């Protein structure tokens, strides 16, 4: 009897087991805009799991720009960027973003995942090396796997281990790829030391600024700007699904690199272009991000307040340096139970379990917005105190 390709599906019971236990945390139905509050499964929740860092996803000017773009260009680009899917609006936003981050040119992919998948897979070929932090985002890992290069990983933010890897591969063409702000841990890449090592060993440097654009650096330009090292970053990637209140992903670099990526990245060639409404939203969000720096100040004030409050309660906030504050809670099941208890108390949070984190180190990932009020924050802290004590975590 031949094997059944669906056998793995029939043997998959993890989700149903969590549903039976009443702690299944995924695919809950959101029924309103996602600001500091939203409606989930018919009930109001205070949101502490959104990447809408600057609160622009519901800004009237962003919504208006999105609607106007749809009125002018329709609901779809109707094809790939490579063929008929490039509009003057795409090109306008690419030029604006490239100028914003201080690069010669930029290209806008349909998703952030695609921007890493497409650029990394075409920039690194056979016999060349991708050097990645072990905690880099999954889209980076996927891009490395799709390339014909060899992926070598170093311990998280461990500069001695990075140098060991670079020294071992000295003389080869190397691309170092790191997150600017790490999406689960909330800490910042040690870019000063990474860039020194890149120069020492003749490597190029690629920084994923998905969670740092709009958050750190001058005008929210990201990690390179945060450390005054923009010139040391050879390729900058940024998503539009976080601070930029839309979806899509930018790759910015020197003109020759972008021209190559435009003509070689399979996710660019074989995916429909980003819809006009999304591009219009990015256009407006970029302007607001620069025009309203008080949003970024408020965001970081909130992050600092929450981190100190969680520490005072007895939570382990790891090494967070950003609006992403992970709270280590223990086993996967404890994380699922905590998520459920918080949800029932009116807080919408995110449990992160293995394999995204090491076994026994599950976290509740919290993230904050410039539009959280003091009342929201006090409510969140009260519920985390109540639930943490009930579970014996604090």
Secondary structure, DSSP 8 states (H G I E B T S, - for coil): ----TTHHHHT--HHHHHHHTT---SS--B-S--SSEEEETTEEEEE-S---TTSGGG-HHHHHHHHHHHHHH-S---SBTTTT---HHHHHHHHHHHHHHT-SEEEEESSHHHHHHHHHHHHS-TT-EEEEETT--HHHHHHHHHSSSEEEEE-TT-HHHHHHHHHHTTTS-EEEEEESB-TTT--B--HHHHHHHHHHTT-EEEEE-TTTTTTSSGGG--HHHHTT-GGG-SEEEEESSSTTSS--EEEEE-HHHHHHHHHH-HHHHSSB---HHHHHHHHHHHHHHHH-THHHHHHHHHHHHHHHHHHHHT---TT--SSEEEEEEESHHHHHHHHHHHHHTTEE-EEE-TTSS-TT-EEEEEE--TT--HHHHHHHHHHHHHHHHHTT--
